Amino acid sequence: MTADQLSVLCMRLGDETDALRTSPGILALAESIIGRVRDGVAPDQLADDFDALEELLLRAGHAAGLSPVRSYERFFGPADGHRARSPRVSRRTVHTGRGTGHGAGALPGTPRTDGPHKAEVVTAFLEGLGGKLAERWVALLLLPSALLLTVTAVGVTLGHRHWHDVGQLLTQLDRLSAEPALRGTGTLILALAGLLAASAGLGLAATVLGVAVERLWLATWPRRLTDRRRRRWENAHEHFNQALLEAARAERTPQARATAVRARELNARRNRIGLTPPSHPFWLGDRIAAVDTRTWETYRLDLASAWPRLWLTLPEDVRGEISTARANLAAGTRLAAWAVGYLAVGAVWWPSAVVGVVTATTAWHRAGVAGVAFAELAESAVDLYGRQLAESLGIPCEGKLTKDVGAEITTLLRKQT
């Protein structure tokens, strides 16, 4: 049923005069459904959304809902050229107990669902989906690749000595445009194809390098950097504990407020190094690893074992928020990969190295923000839905998730491994 409803919805959204577009609330829900389908959500998983949309349509008094058993005149056209009649009924009808045939006790108001209009709807939907994917490919890979290729060409042409000589660049462009071989249509097509191929190759290389950058930022080596960060954290933690003791001793004294403020400042300074004792050379790795550590210390829950099961219990909107944060983290590491490309071009044209440094700094900042969001959302999912996980596994959990319940979940999921 949902596939037919999706076909009808695509048809109605494609009609600018359709009554569905006159209600902002209904239109927003319809566009939300189409957007999630384009993002890869199966139509069958959106059955409740389709039902809600159909109910809104019927309550608003529109001519038809989304079910294929309802008639919708605009799909099939009016009966004549002068006025609209009742919606057309398929000549091949069904009668219970009598099979199929012409006029064999028809079910009125049941349109055909195997006509050419359905194929057109599906084709239009697939074309829209392909256009969305192509648009994302252009934005994520093609345009950054073309920009890097342009910077490379400029850098190779000018070099360090003439890094700002725009006149030389224009002269070289005029010389190339005057070449007879470059004026042919075939040559231009080959040049364009080569540019697209090079851009695609660079885009794939940036994606692979972005994965490598992410693994580097989340790695546990080199240990020397990790040990240095751990010593800083332990020193800050010791100062924080001393400040707590001073604040406790100064309670109900004129110095109470000042000692409490100092304790909060030292706590924030320690947390800027890491929420838990560092085990990674980079702050981003420790921030994400802290989710596992804090979950274990609070609930005795092994997040590595529990996360796949917890993911299945999360509502769709929560999973969408976590997936978005994870995608933003990947985008930040991919931006760092583009920074490597600009730094490499800086070997022949130093302004590109400046661009590379700025890009790398931006990438680190964006990855840090996305990493914090991802870690916070993942930890929040455990806090808010850990009880549902226990109940789904058949483990009683009265009230909030406790260490005893978390340990029981861990024992069950690890399966003695």
Contacts in CASP RR format, 6 or more apart in sequence:
PFRMAT RR
TARGET T0000
AUTHOR 0000-0000-0000
METHOD contacts of the structure
MODEL  1
MTADQLSVLCMRLGDETDALRTSPGILALAESIIGRVRDGVAPDQLADDF
DALEELLLRAGHAAGLSPVRSYERFFGPADGHRARSPRVSRRTVHTGRGT
GHGAGALPGTPRTDGPHKAEVVTAFLEGLGGKLAERWVALLLLPSALLLT
VTAVGVTLGHRHWHDVGQLLTQLDRLSAEPALRGTGTLILALAGLLAASA
GLGLAATVLGVAVERLWLATWPRRLTDRRRRRWENAHEHFNQALLEAARA
ERTPQARATAVRARELNARRNRIGLTPPSHPFWLGDRIAAVDTRTWETYR
LDLASAWPRLWLTLPEDVRGEISTARANLAAGTRLAAWAVGYLAVGAVWW
PSAVVGVVTATTAWHRAGVAGVAFAELAESAVDLYGRQLAESLGIPCEGK
LTKDVGAEITTLLRKQT
1 47 0 8 1.000
1 50 0 8 1.000
1 67 0 8 1.000
1 68 0 8 1.000
2 43 0 8 1.000
2 44 0 8 1.000
2 46 0 8 1.000
2 47 0 8 1.000
2 50 0 8 1.000
3 43 0 8 1.000
4 66 0 8 1.000
4 67 0 8 1.000
4 68 0 8 1.000
4 113 0 8 1.000
5 43 0 8 1.000
5 50 0 8 1.000
5 54 0 8 1.000
5 66 0 8 1.000
5 67 0 8 1.000
5 68 0 8 1.000
6 33 0 8 1.000
6 37 0 8 1.000
6 43 0 8 1.000
6 50 0 8 1.000
6 125 0 8 1.000
7 68 0 8 1.000
7 118 0 8 1.000
7 121 0 8 1.000
7 122 0 8 1.000
7 125 0 8 1.000
8 64 0 8 1.000
8 65 0 8 1.000
8 66 0 8 1.000
8 67 0 8 1.000
8 68 0 8 1.000
8 72 0 8 1.000
8 75 0 8 1.000
8 121 0 8 1.000
9 30 0 8 1.000
9 33 0 8 1.000
9 34 0 8 1.000
9 50 0 8 1.000
9 53 0 8 1.000
9 66 0 8 1.000
10 34 0 8 1.000
10 121 0 8 1.000
10 124 0 8 1.000
10 125 0 8 1.000
11 75 0 8 1.000
11 117 0 8 1.000
11 121 0 8 1.000
12 18 0 8 1.000
12 20 0 8 1.000
12 30 0 8 1.000
12 72 0 8 1.000
13 20 0 8 1.000
13 21 0 8 1.000
13 30 0 8 1.000
13 31 0 8 1.000
13 34 0 8 1.000
14 124 0 8 1.000
15 21 0 8 1.000
15 74 0 8 1.000
18 74 0 8 1.000
19 60 0 8 1.000
19 62 0 8 1.000
19 63 0 8 1.000
20 26 0 8 1.000
20 27 0 8 1.000
20 30 0 8 1.000
20 57 0 8 1.000
20 62 0 8 1.000
21 27 0 8 1.000
23 56 0 8 1.000
23 60 0 8 1.000
25 56 0 8 1.000
26 53 0 8 1.000
26 56 0 8 1.000
26 57 0 8 1.000
26 60 0 8 1.000
29 49 0 8 1.000
29 52 0 8 1.000
29 53 0 8 1.000
29 56 0 8 1.000
30 53 0 8 1.000
32 49 0 8 1.000
33 46 0 8 1.000
33 49 0 8 1.000
33 50 0 8 1.000
33 53 0 8 1.000
36 46 0 8 1.000
37 43 0 8 1.000
37 46 0 8 1.000
37 129 0 8 1.000
38 128 0 8 1.000
38 129 0 8 1.000
38 132 0 8 1.000
41 316 0 8 1.000
43 50 0 8 1.000
45 316 0 8 1.000
50 66 0 8 1.000
53 66 0 8 1.000
54 65 0 8 1.000
54 66 0 8 1.000
54 67 0 8 1.000
57 64 0 8 1.000
57 65 0 8 1.000
57 66 0 8 1.000
58 65 0 8 1.000
63 72 0 8 1.000
63 73 0 8 1.000
64 70 0 8 1.000
64 71 0 8 1.000
64 72 0 8 1.000
65 72 0 8 1.000
68 111 0 8 1.000
68 113 0 8 1.000
69 109 0 8 1.000
69 110 0 8 1.000
70 109 0 8 1.000
71 86 0 8 1.000
71 87 0 8 1.000
71 88 0 8 1.000
71 89 0 8 1.000
71 109 0 8 1.000
71 110 0 8 1.000
71 111 0 8 1.000
72 87 0 8 1.000
72 111 0 8 1.000
73 84 0 8 1.000
73 87 0 8 1.000
73 88 0 8 1.000
75 111 0 8 1.000
75 117 0 8 1.000
76 87 0 8 1.000
76 88 0 8 1.000
76 111 0 8 1.000
76 117 0 8 1.000
77 88 0 8 1.000
78 84 0 8 1.000
78 85 0 8 1.000
79 85 0 8 1.000
79 86 0 8 1.000
79 88 0 8 1.000
86 109 0 8 1.000
87 109 0 8 1.000
87 111 0 8 1.000
88 111 0 8 1.000
89 106 0 8 1.000
89 108 0 8 1.000
89 109 0 8 1.000
89 110 0 8 1.000
89 111 0 8 1.000
90 110 0 8 1.000
90 111 0 8 1.000
90 112 0 8 1.000
91 102 0 8 1.000
91 103 0 8 1.000
92 100 0 8 1.000
92 101 0 8 1.000
92 102 0 8 1.000
92 112 0 8 1.000
93 100 0 8 1.000
93 101 0 8 1.000
93 102 0 8 1.000
93 103 0 8 1.000
93 104 0 8 1.000
93 105 0 8 1.000
93 106 0 8 1.000
93 107 0 8 1.000
93 110 0 8 1.000
94 100 0 8 1.000
94 104 0 8 1.000
94 106 0 8 1.000
94 107 0 8 1.000
94 110 0 8 1.000
95 101 0 8 1.000
95 104 0 8 1.000
95 105 0 8 1.000
95 106 0 8 1.000
95 107 0 8 1.000
98 104 0 8 1.000
98 105 0 8 1.000
140 331 0 8 1.000
140 334 0 8 1.000
141 199 0 8 1.000
141 200 0 8 1.000
141 202 0 8 1.000
141 203 0 8 1.000
141 204 0 8 1.000
141 206 0 8 1.000
141 207 0 8 1.000
142 196 0 8 1.000
142 199 0 8 1.000
142 200 0 8 1.000
142 203 0 8 1.000
144 202 0 8 1.000
144 203 0 8 1.000
144 206 0 8 1.000
144 338 0 8 1.000
145 198 0 8 1.000
145 199 0 8 1.000
145 200 0 8 1.000
145 201 0 8 1.000
145 202 0 8 1.000
145 203 0 8 1.000
145 206 0 8 1.000
146 195 0 8 1.000
146 199 0 8 1.000
148 202 0 8 1.000
148 338 0 8 1.000
148 341 0 8 1.000
148 342 0 8 1.000
148 345 0 8 1.000
149 195 0 8 1.000
149 198 0 8 1.000
149 199 0 8 1.000
149 202 0 8 1.000
151 342 0 8 1.000
151 345 0 8 1.000
151 349 0 8 1.000
151 352 0 8 1.000
151 355 0 8 1.000
152 345 0 8 1.000
152 352 0 8 1.000
154 169 0 8 1.000
154 349 0 8 1.000
155 163 0 8 1.000
155 345 0 8 1.000
155 346 0 8 1.000
155 348 0 8 1.000
155 349 0 8 1.000
155 352 0 8 1.000
156 348 0 8 1.000
156 349 0 8 1.000
157 168 0 8 1.000
157 169 0 8 1.000
157 172 0 8 1.000
158 164 0 8 1.000
158 165 0 8 1.000
158 168 0 8 1.000
158 169 0 8 1.000
158 349 0 8 1.000
159 348 0 8 1.000
159 349 0 8 1.000
160 348 0 8 1.000
160 349 0 8 1.000
160 350 0 8 1.000
162 168 0 8 1.000
163 349 0 8 1.000
163 350 0 8 1.000
163 351 0 8 1.000
176 182 0 8 1.000
181 187 0 8 1.000
182 188 0 8 1.000
182 191 0 8 1.000
205 337 0 8 1.000
206 334 0 8 1.000
206 337 0 8 1.000
206 338 0 8 1.000
207 334 0 8 1.000
207 337 0 8 1.000
209 337 0 8 1.000
209 340 0 8 1.000
210 330 0 8 1.000
210 333 0 8 1.000
210 334 0 8 1.000
210 336 0 8 1.000
210 337 0 8 1.000
211 333 0 8 1.000
212 337 0 8 1.000
213 333 0 8 1.000
213 334 0 8 1.000
213 336 0 8 1.000
213 337 0 8 1.000
213 340 0 8 1.000
214 329 0 8 1.000
214 330 0 8 1.000
214 333 0 8 1.000
216 282 0 8 1.000
217 282 0 8 1.000
217 284 0 8 1.000
217 285 0 8 1.000
217 333 0 8 1.000
217 367 0 8 1.000
218 280 0 8 1.000
218 282 0 8 1.000
218 284 0 8 1.000
218 285 0 8 1.000
218 288 0 8 1.000
218 289 0 8 1.000
219 280 0 8 1.000
219 281 0 8 1.000
219 282 0 8 1.000
220 226 0 8 1.000
220 279 0 8 1.000
220 280 0 8 1.000
220 281 0 8 1.000
221 281 0 8 1.000
222 281 0 8 1.000
223 281 0 8 1.000
224 281 0 8 1.000
225 281 0 8 1.000
225 282 0 8 1.000
226 278 0 8 1.000
226 279 0 8 1.000
226 280 0 8 1.000
226 281 0 8 1.000
229 273 0 8 1.000
229 278 0 8 1.000
229 280 0 8 1.000
229 281 0 8 1.000
229 283 0 8 1.000
229 286 0 8 1.000
230 277 0 8 1.000
230 278 0 8 1.000
230 279 0 8 1.000
232 273 0 8 1.000
233 270 0 8 1.000
233 273 0 8 1.000
233 274 0 8 1.000
233 277 0 8 1.000
233 278 0 8 1.000
234 277 0 8 1.000
236 266 0 8 1.000
236 269 0 8 1.000
236 270 0 8 1.000
236 273 0 8 1.000
237 270 0 8 1.000
239 266 0 8 1.000
239 269 0 8 1.000
239 270 0 8 1.000
240 263 0 8 1.000
240 266 0 8 1.000
240 267 0 8 1.000
240 269 0 8 1.000
240 270 0 8 1.000
243 259 0 8 1.000
243 262 0 8 1.000
243 263 0 8 1.000
243 266 0 8 1.000
244 263 0 8 1.000
246 259 0 8 1.000
246 262 0 8 1.000
246 263 0 8 1.000
247 256 0 8 1.000
247 259 0 8 1.000
247 260 0 8 1.000
247 262 0 8 1.000
247 263 0 8 1.000
250 256 0 8 1.000
250 258 0 8 1.000
250 259 0 8 1.000
273 283 0 8 1.000
274 283 0 8 1.000
274 286 0 8 1.000
274 287 0 8 1.000
274 290 0 8 1.000
275 286 0 8 1.000
275 287 0 8 1.000
275 290 0 8 1.000
275 294 0 8 1.000
276 286 0 8 1.000
276 289 0 8 1.000
276 290 0 8 1.000
276 293 0 8 1.000
276 294 0 8 1.000
278 286 0 8 1.000
279 286 0 8 1.000
279 289 0 8 1.000
280 286 0 8 1.000
280 289 0 8 1.000
283 368 0 8 1.000
284 367 0 8 1.000
284 368 0 8 1.000
284 371 0 8 1.000
287 368 0 8 1.000
287 371 0 8 1.000
287 372 0 8 1.000
287 375 0 8 1.000
288 371 0 8 1.000
288 374 0 8 1.000
288 375 0 8 1.000
290 375 0 8 1.000
291 303 0 8 1.000
291 375 0 8 1.000
291 378 0 8 1.000
291 379 0 8 1.000
291 382 0 8 1.000
292 303 0 8 1.000
292 304 0 8 1.000
294 379 0 8 1.000
295 301 0 8 1.000
295 303 0 8 1.000
295 379 0 8 1.000
295 382 0 8 1.000
296 302 0 8 1.000
296 303 0 8 1.000
298 403 0 8 1.000
299 382 0 8 1.000
299 386 0 8 1.000
299 401 0 8 1.000
299 402 0 8 1.000
299 403 0 8 1.000
299 405 0 8 1.000
299 406 0 8 1.000
300 403 0 8 1.000
300 404 0 8 1.000
300 406 0 8 1.000
300 407 0 8 1.000
300 410 0 8 1.000
301 382 0 8 1.000
301 386 0 8 1.000
301 401 0 8 1.000
301 406 0 8 1.000
301 407 0 8 1.000
301 409 0 8 1.000
301 410 0 8 1.000
302 410 0 8 1.000
302 413 0 8 1.000
302 414 0 8 1.000
303 382 0 8 1.000
305 410 0 8 1.000
305 413 0 8 1.000
305 414 0 8 1.000
306 382 0 8 1.000
306 389 0 8 1.000
306 409 0 8 1.000
306 410 0 8 1.000
306 413 0 8 1.000
307 378 0 8 1.000
309 389 0 8 1.000
309 392 0 8 1.000
309 393 0 8 1.000
309 413 0 8 1.000
310 381 0 8 1.000
310 382 0 8 1.000
310 385 0 8 1.000
310 386 0 8 1.000
310 389 0 8 1.000
311 319 0 8 1.000
313 385 0 8 1.000
313 386 0 8 1.000
313 388 0 8 1.000
313 389 0 8 1.000
313 392 0 8 1.000
314 322 0 8 1.000
314 381 0 8 1.000
314 385 0 8 1.000
318 377 0 8 1.000
318 381 0 8 1.000
318 385 0 8 1.000
321 377 0 8 1.000
322 374 0 8 1.000
322 377 0 8 1.000
322 378 0 8 1.000
322 381 0 8 1.000
325 370 0 8 1.000
325 371 0 8 1.000
325 373 0 8 1.000
325 374 0 8 1.000
325 377 0 8 1.000
326 370 0 8 1.000
326 374 0 8 1.000
328 366 0 8 1.000
328 369 0 8 1.000
328 370 0 8 1.000
328 371 0 8 1.000
328 373 0 8 1.000
328 374 0 8 1.000
329 367 0 8 1.000
329 368 0 8 1.000
329 370 0 8 1.000
329 371 0 8 1.000
329 374 0 8 1.000
331 366 0 8 1.000
331 370 0 8 1.000
332 363 0 8 1.000
332 366 0 8 1.000
332 367 0 8 1.000
332 370 0 8 1.000
333 363 0 8 1.000
333 367 0 8 1.000
335 359 0 8 1.000
335 362 0 8 1.000
335 363 0 8 1.000
335 366 0 8 1.000
335 367 0 8 1.000
336 359 0 8 1.000
336 360 0 8 1.000
336 363 0 8 1.000
336 364 0 8 1.000
336 367 0 8 1.000
338 359 0 8 1.000
338 363 0 8 1.000
339 356 0 8 1.000
339 357 0 8 1.000
339 359 0 8 1.000
339 360 0 8 1.000
339 363 0 8 1.000
340 360 0 8 1.000
341 356 0 8 1.000
342 352 0 8 1.000
342 353 0 8 1.000
342 355 0 8 1.000
342 356 0 8 1.000
342 359 0 8 1.000
343 352 0 8 1.000
343 353 0 8 1.000
343 356 0 8 1.000
343 357 0 8 1.000
343 360 0 8 1.000
345 352 0 8 1.000
345 353 0 8 1.000
346 352 0 8 1.000
346 353 0 8 1.000
346 356 0 8 1.000
347 353 0 8 1.000
382 401 0 8 1.000
383 401 0 8 1.000
386 397 0 8 1.000
386 401 0 8 1.000
387 397 0 8 1.000
387 399 0 8 1.000
387 400 0 8 1.000
387 401 0 8 1.000
389 409 0 8 1.000
390 396 0 8 1.000
390 397 0 8 1.000
390 401 0 8 1.000
390 405 0 8 1.000
390 406 0 8 1.000
390 408 0 8 1.000
390 409 0 8 1.000
391 397 0 8 1.000
393 409 0 8 1.000
393 412 0 8 1.000
393 413 0 8 1.000
395 405 0 8 1.000
395 408 0 8 1.000
395 409 0 8 1.000
395 412 0 8 1.000
396 405 0 8 1.000
397 405 0 8 1.000
END
